[in-house]
Amino acid sequence: MPTVSPRADPESNPRVKAVYDDIRATRNSDFINNIWHYLAFDEDLLERTWEEVKAVMATPSDLDPLTKELIYLAVSIINNCEYCIHSHSAAARARGMTTSQHAEVLKIVSLAAKTNHLSNAMQVPVDPEFMVSKS
């Protein structure tokens, strides 16, 4: 059950409408997904969150868009965010993720979780070779 309620008419607020218009333009789609409807309960939170998402996920960088979505999906799985798992699975599929790539991501996430738990449980010391050089 949601902890906040979305606005009845969010686009009647000029700040919310501006963010929604930017989402539509950036994504080249009229679809505004639920996270933005719920974040619109607070204009500042909506604006800041969208600006961060846009800067990281929608701005060209050294990582291609599919890789970004796969990373977001993996983190969402680890953080157990049902909404984000579905959202970023759909986004990854839209950017070309194949069924075999999805399966591989799940294998990597489950393996990483297992070895992370084992390493933490055993308190394995970090190899000096893995430490970032300060020079």
N, C-alpha and C positions, 0 to 999 in steps of 0.2 A: 504494500500500500504506500503511495507517495507520501512524503513528509511535507510537501508544499503543493499548492494548487496553481495550475497555470492560469494566466489572465484570461478572462472571458473574451476580450477583444484586444489582443496584444498590439496589433498594429495601429491602434488609436493613440498609442504613446509614440511620439516622434523618434525617441532614442531607440526603442525596440524596432520600429519600422526601418530605421537606418541600418541597423545590424542585419535584419532579415533581408533587406534589399542587397546588402553586401554579400551575404551568404548566397543568395540567388545568383548574383553576378559572378562571384568567384567559382561557384560550382556549376554554373550554366544550367540551372535547374530551378523550377518553381517549388520544389519540395523542401519544406522546413521540417526537419525531424524533431522528435519529442524532446530531446535534451535541450534544444533552444527554446521550446515553448515553456519548459519548466524553469530554465534559467532566467527567463524574462520576468520572473517574480521580482527580481532585483536588477535594475538596468545596469548598474556598475559591474556586477558580477557577469552579466551577459556580455557586455562590451569587452571586458578584460579577457574573459575566457575565449570569445571569438577571435580577438586579436592574437592571442597566443596560438590557438589552433591554426589560424590562417598563416601566421608567420612560420610555424613549424611544418604543418602538413600540406599547405597549398602553395608554398613559395619554393621555386626551384632551388635545389641544393645538390650536394655531392651524392645524396641518396635518391634513387628513383622513387616515384610515387608508390609502386607496388611494395618495394622494400620497406618504406615507411609504414604502410598498412600492415605488413606482416609483423613488424616489430610491435606496433600498437596492439595488434591482435595477441601476440605472445604475452605482453605485459598485462593486457586485460584478462587473459586466462589466469595468469599467476595471481592477479588481484581479485579474481572471482567476480568480475563485473559483467553480469549477464547482458545488460544493455550494450555495453561496449563490445563484447564478444560478437553479438549479432550485427551491430553497426559496422564494425571494422572487418568482419568476415564478408559482409555484403560489399563494402568498399574495395576490399582486396579482389573479390570476384569481378567487380566492375573494372578493375585495373589489370585483369588478366590472370588472376590466380587460378591455377588448375586444381583438380581434385587431388592429384598426386602431390602438388606443392602444399596444399592444405594438410594432407596426411603427414608430410615431412615436418611441417611446422609443429604439429601436435606431437610427433615423436621427439623433436628437439626439446619442446617445452617440458614434456614428461621426463625426459632424461635429465635435463638441467635441474628440474625440481628434485629428482631423486639424488643426484650427486651433490646438489647444494645441501640437502638435508643430511646426507652422510658426512660431508665435510664439516658442517656445523656441529653435528653430534660428536664427531671425533676430535673437533677442534684442531684440525690439521694446520700446522704452521705454513704460512705462505713462503714459497720458494723465493730466495733473494732475486733470482733471475726474472721473476714476474713483477718485481717492484719497479715503478717508474723512476727513471734516473732524474735527479735534481739538478743535473748539470746543464 
